[in-house]
């Protein structure tokens, strides 16, 4: 069992000695020696190990929130060594690893653990560098993008920083960013909690920043990537959405409009629209009315959430819209949540006499939303 060396590590005078005793590779700047990890079934050893790691972090990283994220090289050698060792740690060996991870993020590094991403691995350089790590004027592109999202770097400056990227690098940078490398999908500083509205805002902001990088992409590179993505067992919905949107908005009003994304299945586009409402809406508006209606008909309305169908249904023809809404309300087995109920009433206010006819039968029935529909129709009298 590892001894509890919390007090030893907290003491500045013995910090070096503690590192030499428990983490010799940090003291010697030799990062190849593995940490002595406790076994999975030894709770006491895990507890002692966690106390030691936490004490190291508290001693080396005062809990002062960073105004902007720090680059890895901005830390001193001992801090960098500790971050590197933390990146290699299996989360399971630490008790309440999330709290420790949040502490490291708050002071300007990256989370140790978050699902399967292990953001700290890329941050400390244990993942092969790519375009996000490319430096421009002494600043890596991931930090350029973060500062752009924070409003500290203009769109023009961000585009200038990426001006020399080749098509492959633009695509790779975009793919990494929308898949949350460097935790770019969330605002900085990180909120303690995040609402669905904030989540949508953060995603939309990042997608706008990524589209700035993709704008100079050649048509051929965009088309080839779309085709390759469609051929995968699990296409990247964000990449498909952004490249499809890029091609559609370039070709809007020209002969052969939508030909560039003809291979993208409606199922894939529908999932992307539902996941990313702001840019999904832009995609729907860029589509021809027939395909837009077809996508909307594939979306499954739900009684508990306004995301997806309820967010975009007003973009289609009034007759189709009323038919889909009537079918949804007739088929629900549960009462609509207050947000969905409010959305239904808002949509019904835009109905003409012909569109109301089908709803009358719903109001007269015994379904769970008969009263809601009756109230929605009554507001029109």
WOLINGI-V411794 format. One record per run of one state. SS is the DSSP state (hx for helix, st for strand, lp for the rest). FROM is the first residue (numbers start at 1). TO is the last residue. If there is no record, write none. Layout:
BEGIN
SS;FROM;TO + SS;FROM;TO
END
This chain:
BEGIN
lp;1;5 + hx;6;10 + lp;11;11 + hx;12;22 + lp;23;23 + hx;24;27 + lp;28;42 + hx;43;60 + lp;61;71 + hx;72;74 + lp;75;76 + hx;77;88 + lp;89;90 + hx;91;93 + lp;94;96 + hx;97;106 + lp;107;118 + hx;119;123 + lp;124;130 + hx;131;133 + lp;134;134 + st;135;136 + lp;137;138 + st;139;140 + hx;141;149 + lp;150;154 + hx;155;161 + lp;162;166 + hx;167;178 + lp;179;180 + hx;181;183 + lp;184;195 + hx;196;214 + lp;215;218 + hx;219;230 + lp;231;236 + hx;237;251 + lp;252;258 + hx;259;261 + lp;262;265 + hx;266;275 + lp;276;276 + hx;277;286 + lp;287;288 + hx;289;298 + lp;299;308 + hx;309;315 + lp;316;317 + hx;318;331 + lp;332;337 + hx;338;348 + lp;349;352 + hx;353;364 + lp;365;369 + hx;370;378 + lp;379;381
END
